[in-house]
């Protein structure tokens, strides 16, 4: 019997997000979308993540319009988005009515698969998004934020997959944001999940640590249904492994991919000059193509490593790099082993940096860390010790409920705030995600004089 493995192509979202900070405009995408639709992919991951933010903040584009334009062309392939559960695509928890409306509108505008994850694997932060996806007729993919620690065992992740199935997920994604999923662990994890539940399994990793191709081979051998890859132009380094290379290798090993290699070549020919343009403009930094084995040693995402180095350079403290790297796992253990994914990777990295700079641990504490310990982001994977709680929040009592339970409905308030410029519910939701940038974007669209400075003229009469 022929073994099958399908591919999700990430160049329109995670590939370009990982290498050029999601700065690719829709105009670079549209000419090749038809070919991508005909290439045999399971799905095109093309929305969510940072695409929404980048469209509004940097590209002066309506992200909803991008989705509609691509949906108009794509007839054979599923369109997929990444959603951060109760955080949606913004940087805070939203009330349930906003989450429900956003998911509904995403599916109405063309999304087929909604991949939902929570930075802490706190499933309470996913329940509204999962329910909304199912109600709107979408395919809900429950994503496990993969990480390593003494508690993040194969049994832990299998139980999580089981919980996702009970919550109504249609498929499971093992989402390895840091590229630290070792090939042997990947094989054992997929086999155990497959023995426990009967849902399709997709594997997502990054090439940062230099092991992604081996991880995908073991995933295929273990019975994974889908893997995430990126067309060669934007592959490797902090992105995913190259689509064409994986397709050729797996076909030669007896797997049926369903991909048209000639069309993959055309897709690469389209994106190669776009990659070269970004390289020339300086947006594609050579470092993002590097392999960083330290990601495996310290279990820290490659992007987090480069951010820490950049912060230390700015302050003339490059000699503290190894000390900060050593401090990161200690801070993470103190905080109950959160997965190092946005926003936790930035928060843990900043706290480790402050601990080293102050020479006293937890002398300086960012507000976000205090809120995390207070339970405002959700439940930590294991309980934070009373000693650490005392250091960070003193005698303040943490919340134990689902954080969104403390939020009142806010859609009508948001509607009222932006009624001057919003024409549709999509406009209101755009404003909800990024209030300042959203208001500016909609204001400029509706009023040609929106950002023209008001001049005062004094007239004197003789």
MARDOPA-763082 format. One record per residue (C-alpha): residue number from 1; residue in one letter; x, y, z negated. Coordinates in pm, whole numbers. Layout:
BEGIN
  resi  resn       X       Y       Z
   NUM     A       X       Y       Z
...
***
This chain:
BEGIN
  resi  resn       X       Y       Z
     1     X       0       0       0
     2     X     134     344      98
     3     X     208     568    -197
     4     X      65     919    -167
     5     X     188    1246    -311
     6     X      34    1583    -228
     7     X     194    1928    -237
     8     X      78    2264    -370
     9     X     265    2550    -200
    10     X     367    2834    -435
    11     X     536    3095    -210
    12     X     233    3327    -222
    13     X     236    3337    -605
    14     X     492    3168    -829
    15     X     768    3144    -567
    16     X     769    3515    -497
    17     X     689    3600    -860
    18     X     995    3408    -976
    19     X    1234    3568    -725
    20     X    1107    3913    -626
    21     X     883    4000    -924
    22     X     566    3951    -713
    23     X     641    4244    -481
    24     X     531    4075    -158
    25     X     250    4274       6
    26     X     -51    4105     166
    27     X      67    4223     509
    28     X     367    3986     478
    29     X     131    3695     411
    30     X    -160    3725     654
    31     X      24    3648     983
    32     X     127    3300     860
    33     X    -183    3200     659
    34     X    -342    3006     948
    35     X     -29    2795     988
    36     X     -18    2734     612
    37     X    -382    2624     621
    38     X    -298    2372     896
    39     X      21    2236     733
    40     X    -147    1972     515
    41     X    -110    2122     168
    42     X    -338    2015    -115
    43     X    -361    2380    -226
    44     X    -209    2723    -183
    45     X    -132    2886    -515
    46     X    -189    3246    -413
    47     X    -353    3443    -698
    48     X    -337    3497   -1070
    49     X     -18    3513   -1274
    50     X     142    3852   -1206
    51     X      -9    3902    -859
    52     X    -299    4109    -993
    53     X     -70    4334   -1196
    54     X     182    4383    -912
    55     X     -88    4462    -654
    56     X    -227    4746    -866
    57     X      92    4869   -1033
    58     X     343    4855    -747
    59     X     179    4777    -410
    60     X    -129    5002    -420
    61     X    -339    4703    -313
    62     X    -672    4570    -431
    63     X    -600    4212    -550
    64     X    -964    4115    -489
    65     X    -926    4224    -128
    66     X    -614    4005     -90
    67     X    -812    3706    -212
    68     X   -1100    3776      29
    69     X    -866    3828     325
    70     X    -685    3499     268
    71     X   -1010    3312     198
    72     X   -1149    3434     532
    73     X    -867    3254     715
    74     X    -823    2941     502
    75     X   -1077    2670     588
    76     X    -895    2340     517
    77     X    -691    2404     203
    78     X    -791    2481    -154
    79     X    -699    2822    -295
    80     X    -559    2813    -647
    81     X    -498    3070    -921
    82     X    -320    3073   -1256
    83     X    -517    3206   -1553
    84     X    -383    3265   -1905
    85     X    -701    3152   -2080
    86     X    -845    3420   -2307
    87     X    -569    3658   -2187
    88     X    -691    3625   -1827
    89     X    -430    3818   -1625
    90     X    -370    4098   -1877
    91     X    -172    4116   -2199
    92     X    -434    4082   -2470
    93     X    -727    3861   -2565
    94     X   -1050    3963   -2392
    95     X   -1402    3914   -2521
    96     X   -1589    3609   -2392
    97     X   -1818    3813   -2166
    98     X   -1517    3955   -1977
    99     X   -1356    3609   -1944
   100     X   -1680    3461   -1810
   101     X   -1736    3746   -1564
   102     X   -1376    3735   -1440
   103     X   -1379    3360   -1375
   104     X   -1719    3382   -1202
   105     X   -1603    3662    -971
   106     X   -1274    3483    -894
   107     X   -1465    3180    -770
   108     X   -1724    3390    -584
   109     X   -1443    3570    -401
   110     X   -1278    3247    -288
   111     X   -1083    3063    -558
   112     X   -1133    2684    -562
   113     X    -897    2573    -841
   114     X    -850    2764   -1166
   115     X    -540    2647   -1352
   116     X    -579    2755   -1714
   117     X    -314    2748   -1985
   118     X    -249    2897   -2326
   119     X      98    3002   -2443
   120     X      50    2808   -2769
   121     X    -145    2513   -2624
   122     X    -428    2629   -2852
   123     X    -726    2482   -2670
   124     X    -963    2717   -2853
   125     X    -820    2993   -2633
   126     X    -919    2796   -2322
   127     X   -1273    2684   -2397
   128     X   -1451    2991   -2252
   129     X   -1243    2988   -1932
   130     X   -1301    2614   -1884
   131     X   -1676    2645   -1940
   132     X   -1698    2946   -1707
   133     X   -1504    2766   -1430
   134     X   -1731    2464   -1447
   135     X   -2047    2674   -1456
   136     X   -1935    2873   -1150
   137     X   -1868    2553    -955
   138     X   -1488    2569    -957
   139     X   -1231    2296   -1016
   140     X   -1079    2346   -1360
   141     X    -720    2231   -1404
   142     X    -611    2214   -1768
   143     X    -242    2304   -1787
   144     X     -17    2175   -2064
   145     X     254    2431   -2145
   146     X     548    2188   -2160
   147     X     821    2253   -2412
   148     X    1061    2060   -2633
   149     X    1086    2040   -3011
   150     X    1062    1781   -3286
   151     X     682    1791   -3262
   152     X     639    1816   -2884
   153     X     646    1444   -2818
   154     X     490    1237   -2539
   155     X     209    1147   -2781
   156     X     148    1518   -2854
   157     X     109    1602   -2484
   158     X    -100    1292   -2416
   159     X    -342    1394   -2692
   160     X    -358    1739   -2535
   161     X    -444    1588   -2195
   162     X    -715    1380   -2362
   163     X    -857    1694   -2523
   164     X    -859    1874   -2187
   165     X   -1059    1588   -2035
   166     X   -1310    1605   -2321
   167     X   -1343    1981   -2265
   168     X   -1437    1923   -1901
   169     X   -1109    1964   -1708
   170     X   -1113    1811   -1358
   171     X    -736    1757   -1343
   172     X    -425    1800   -1558
   173     X    -111    2000   -1487
   174     X     215    1943   -1671
   175     X     341    2300   -1651
   176     X     715    2320   -1715
   177     X     779    2694   -1702
   178     X    1140    2671   -1818
   179     X    1254    2388   -1591
   180     X    1354    2172   -1890
   181     X    1141    1862   -1819
   182     X    1394    1580   -1788
   183     X    1331    1311   -1523
   184     X    1302    1022   -1772
   185     X    1063    1215   -1998
   186     X     853    1316   -1698
   187     X     820     953   -1590
   188     X     719     831   -1937
   189     X     479    1121   -1993
   190     X     291    1069   -1666
   191     X     269     692   -1720
   192     X     127     738   -2069
   193     X    -126    1005   -1962
   194     X    -233     785   -1667
   195     X    -289     494   -1905
   196     X    -496     715   -2139
   197     X    -720     920   -1908
   198     X    -842     897   -1551
   199     X    -775    1244   -1406
   200     X    -540    1357   -1126
   201     X    -204    1480   -1257
   202     X      -7    1767   -1106
   203     X     351    1851   -1207
   204     X     491    2204   -1201
   205     X     856    2278   -1275
   206     X    1128    2529   -1188
   207     X    1469    2463   -1034
   208     X    1651    2675   -1294
   209     X    1831    2390   -1471
   210     X    1929    2202   -1155
   211     X    1720    1887   -1220
   212     X    1383    1969   -1061
   213     X    1421    1741    -757
   214     X    1504    1443    -982
   215     X    1209    1530   -1205
   216     X     976    1535    -903
   217     X    1111    1201    -777
   218     X    1040    1038   -1113
   219     X     698    1210   -1119
   220     X     615    1057    -781
   221     X     737     715    -893
   222     X     525     740   -1210
   223     X     209     806   -1008
   224     X     174    1186   -1014
   225     X     -85    1299    -761
   226     X      49    1646    -677
   227     X     374    1843    -713
   228     X     431    2219    -684
   229     X     699    2328    -435
   230     X     799    2648    -255
   231     X     891    2694     111
   232     X    1272    2706     140
   233     X    1288    3086     195
   234     X    1193    3156    -168
   235     X    1289    2821    -326
   236     X    1555    2717    -576
   237     X    1691    2894    -881
   238     X    1410    3039   -1089
   239     X    1152    2924    -831
   240     X    1041    2571    -735
   241     X    1239    2322    -522
   242     X    1210    2352    -142
   243     X     891    2215      12
   244     X    1056    2086     332
   245     X    1341    1909     150
   246     X    1108    1732     -92
   247     X     871    1633     190
   248     X    1153    1484     400
   249     X    1308    1299     104
   250     X     980    1157     -27
   251     X     861    1052     320
   252     X    1191     865     365
   253     X    1130     690      33
   254     X     792     563     153
   255     X     557     830      19
   256     X     286     977     237
   257     X     277    1357     194
   258     X      31    1453     466
   259     X     254    1749     556
   260     X     331    1862     911
   261     X     708    1924     916
   262     X     689    2132    1236
   263     X     444    2368    1069
   264     X     661    2385     757
   265     X     946    2496     984
   266     X     725    2775    1127
   267     X     633    2887     774
   268     X    1002    2906     679
   269     X    1081    3099     999
   270     X     815    3352     899
   271     X     934    3399     541
   272     X    1313    3395     607
   273     X    1330    3753     745
   274     X    1098    3868     464
   275     X    1341    3714     212
   276     X    1632    3886     390
   277     X    1451    4221     377
   278     X    1398    4192       2
   279     X    1761    4090     -39
   280     X    1877    4395     157
   281     X    1649    4623     -49
   282     X    1796    4479    -370
   283     X    1468    4334    -500
   284     X    1594    3979    -446
   285     X    1880    3961    -695
   286     X    2137    3690    -614
   287     X    2117    3569    -975
   288     X    1764    3429    -930
   289     X    1908    3175    -686
   290     X    2163    3054    -942
   291     X    2150    2725   -1132
   292     X    2163    2768   -1510
   293     X    2237    2443   -1700
   294     X    2228    2642   -2027
   295     X    1850    2640   -1986
   296     X    1870    2265   -2062
   297     X    2116    2305   -2349
   298     X    1929    2582   -2529
   299     X    1583    2482   -2399
   300     X    1536    2844   -2295
   301     X    1384    2957   -1961
   302     X    1633    3098   -1710
   303     X    1448    3430   -1690
   304     X    1471    3464   -2067
   305     X    1848    3401   -2055
   306     X    1901    3677   -1797
   307     X    1672    3918   -1985
   308     X    1867    3867   -2308
   309     X    2198    3924   -2130
   310     X    2061    4238   -1967
   311     X    1939    4376   -2304
   312     X    2276    4309   -2465
   313     X    2465    4470   -2175
   314     X    2258    4788   -2207
   315     X    2364    4815   -2572
   316     X    2726    4711   -2517
   317     X    2676    4391   -2715
   318     X    2758    4125   -2455
   319     X    2990    3957   -2705
   320     X    2680    3868   -2912
   321     X    2525    3658   -2631
   322     X    2616    3317   -2774
   323     X    2504    3425   -3123
   324     X    2165    3534   -2989
   325     X    2127    3208   -2795
   326     X    2202    3014   -3113
   327     X    1947    3226   -3303
   328     X    1663    3166   -3049
   329     X    1591    2803   -3152
   330     X    1609    2903   -3520
   331     X    1350    3179   -3474
   332     X    1134    2944   -3270
   333     X    1145    2685   -3550
   334     X    1056    2955   -3805
   335     X     753    3050   -3594
   336     X     617    2696   -3567
   337     X     779    2596   -3234
   338     X     575    2803   -2985
   339     X     640    2714   -2619
   340     X     877    2968   -2461
   341     X     631    3106   -2207
   342     X     490    3458   -2163
   343     X     441    3630   -2402
   344     X     611    3405   -2661
   345     X     946    3385   -2476
   346     X     983    3764   -2480
   347     X     873    3785   -2845
   348     X    1106    3511   -2971
   349     X    1397    3652   -2768
   350     X    1346    4003   -2906
   351     X    1327    3876   -3266
   352     X    1645    3671   -3220
   353     X    1819    3978   -3078
   354     X    1705    4194   -3373
   355     X    1817    3932   -3624
   356     X    2167    3927   -3475
   357     X    2194    4306   -3437
   358     X    2076    4375   -3794
   359     X    2299    4099   -3938
   360     X    2001    4023   -4167
   361     X    1726    3793   -4048
   362     X    1381    3955   -4020
   363     X    1499    4296   -4140
   364     X    1346    4439   -3821
   365     X    1024    4279   -3696
   366     X     832    4374   -3378
   367     X     457    4437   -3415
   368     X     382    4148   -3176
   369     X     560    3900   -3406
   370     X     356    4025   -3701
   371     X      33    3981   -3505
   372     X     138    3631   -3398
   373     X     204    3529   -3760
   374     X    -134    3682   -3853
   375     X    -294    3434   -3610
   376     X    -405    3693   -3355
   377     X    -254    3498   -3063
   378     X    -392    3164   -3181
   379     X    -274    2866   -3381
   380     X     101    2795   -3398
   381     X     191    2436   -3299
   382     X     290    2362   -3659
   383     X     216    2562   -3973
   384     X     455    2849   -4044
   385     X     608    2816   -4391
   386     X     490    3048   -4672
   387     X     846    3186   -4702
   388     X     855    3300   -4338
   389     X     499    3437   -4359
   390     X     598    3639   -4665
   391     X     903    3782   -4484
   392     X     700    3883   -4179
   393     X     353    3985   -4302
   394     X     391    4000   -4679
   395     X      71    3913   -4866
   396     X    -156    3965   -4564
   397     X    -384    3663   -4510
   398     X    -369    3517   -4156
   399     X    -691    3453   -3965
   400     X    -782    3090   -3904
   401     X   -1067    3128   -3653
   402     X   -1040    3147   -3274
   403     X    -904    3501   -3217
   404     X   -1175    3584   -2962
   405     X   -1443    3517   -3227
   406     X   -1345    3850   -3377
   407     X   -1408    4038   -3050
   408     X   -1743    4191   -2962
   409     X   -1873    4186   -2605
   410     X   -1697    4462   -2413
   411     X   -1812    4447   -2049
   412     X   -2080    4717   -2088
   413     X   -1831    4948   -2266
   414     X   -1573    4896   -1991
   415     X   -1842    4957   -1728
   416     X   -1929    5287   -1889
   417     X   -1564    5394   -1917
   418     X   -1495    5349   -1545
   419     X   -1839    5423   -1397
   420     X   -1707    5736   -1223
   421     X   -1484    5529    -993
   422     X   -1603    5166   -1003
   423     X   -1833    5055    -719
   424     X   -1846    4682    -798
   425     X   -1806    4439   -1086
   426     X   -1468    4349    -935
   427     X   -1362    4712    -981
   428     X   -1471    4704   -1346
   429     X   -1272    4384   -1404
   430     X    -967    4534   -1234
   431     X    -990    4825   -1479
   432     X   -1039    4581   -1769
   433     X    -710    4403   -1690
   434     X    -497    4717   -1667
   435     X    -687    5026   -1788
   436     X    -434    5298   -1702
   437     X    -311    5153   -1373
   438     X    -663    5040   -1283
   439     X    -814    5384   -1342
   440     X    -538    5548   -1135
   441     X    -583    5298    -852
   442     X    -962    5336    -839
   443     X    -943    5712    -894
   444     X    -709    5765    -598
   445     X    -927    5541    -382
   446     X   -1247    5733    -462
   447     X   -1116    6089    -500
   448     X    -852    6231    -261
   449     X    -774    6500    -521
   450     X    -757    6254    -815
   451     X    -388    6312    -894
   452     X    -345    6658    -744
   453     X    -227    6894   -1022
   454     X    -469    7171   -1112
   455     X    -314    7512   -1055
   456     X    -421    7821   -1244
   457     X    -403    8142   -1046
   458     X    -417    8477   -1221
   459     X    -565    8756   -1011
   460     X    -497    9114   -1114
   461     X    -678    9419    -982
   462     X    -509    9757    -959
***
